[in-house]
Amino acid sequence: MSATGTGTRRRSTLAAAAVVAALALTATACGPEDESDAKPSESSPAENDKGGDGKDTVGLPENLPFDLDDLKDWKDGAWKDWDPDGWLGDAKAFINPIIEDLWDRERMGDAEEPDRGIDEDEIEDEPAGDGSSEDEGVTDPTPAAVQAKQVPTSYTESAPAHGKVFFDSPQGQMVCSATAVKDPKNPGKSNLVATAGHCVHGGKGKGWFRNVVFVPSYNSKGVAGPQLETAPKADVTPHGVWWADKAVTTDHWRGNGADSGGRGAAQDFAVLDVKPEKGSTNTKSLEETIGAAVKVNFGLPKVTSMKDLTARGYPAAKPYDGARMFSCTDKPSRVTIDPNEPTMYRIGCTMTGGSSGGGWVSEGPDGEDELYSVTSIGPLTATWLAAPRLGADAKKVFDQLAK
């Protein structure tokens, strides 16, 4: 979009109001939505246990705003129906029932990257100023392209907190990147994952995506794409498949986001609460299982005072194939897509689609990585990436799920 608005500039980084998922388990139809979520039913857990509606046997939340006979239709393919009048079409919450073994290596290999390219003509250059007052409303000169480098293998050792998000959308199987993050409510036992809003929800006029999973250290040994078909399962999904039990993104992304261009990008942020796929014998948290999670830094430091940021992800659009993890390191600058929305971080980077949602990290005072943002957009020329700045309002979004 063209940065030509004249309204009052927003100073907050992400809308304080968040959209929190119902207690579990898959996406609603990706059609027009009301502003409010459907209300839970009045029935009690005891009543549901008696009714034979299927919820108690499949782990669905007891307070769904409708009754279910069973999940047979869902498992037989009803989840492929995105008609707003179809099964679960009236649910306004994120519901993500586990379909065991759905995400095999063939489905993962077929997943495509979301279209998030932006034409650089949509960005209006503004004077950078001296950086002495604030970062809002500023667009610095376009950074030089930084060639993405392969992350050293194995990823379980070199980048254990990072991985891939897979999901089903009306366009088919899709893939993003993501990062396991620390949960202050559960020290050392976090199940939280940070990614981009467009990796869990379609944005304006659309709905939640379905069958959303996180695969930490995907393809840990970094084998070439064609070799993934025969690679040991322990190398492709070394810590298993983790299904999103809950999800949160911003009202701004839900109300303004688009699947291309820059609309909603300045608040394109989401957090998942995940659990192991059924059939797994793992009883540990995500953080305990992978041995890592990254603290989210909501301090919103001045961009001119920041050290280098490193963006990690799995670029899938050409010339990449989505099989390997790459990274770019650069000193962040500022870019304003829309003067009515917050200014974003920008770094030089040649990663393409598929790297969306990947964490932007920098070493904190304790020597450990801290997450400052996640990849949202890049230009069609694939020479830079931009990401939302996570401040106090982003923390409120995060806290909605951490609670």
Protein Blocks (a to p, Z undefined) as FASTA:
>chain_A
ZZfbfbdcdfbfbdfbdcdddfbhbdcddddddfbdcdddfbdfklmmmnonommmnopa
fkbcbdcfblmlmmnopmmpmcfklghklpcbdcddddehklgfklmmmpccddfbdcfk
lpccddebjolmbmghiacddddddddddddddfklmmmmgccdddddfkbccddddddd
ddfklghiacbdcddfklmbgbehiacdehiacdehihklopafklmmmgcfklmmmnop
addfbdcddfklmmmgcfedjehklmgccdddddddehiabfbdfklmnopacdddfklp
afklpccdddddddfbdcbehlaccddddddddddfblkbccddddddfbdehjgoiacd
dddfkopacdfbdcfbdcfkopaccdddddfklmmmmmmmmZZ
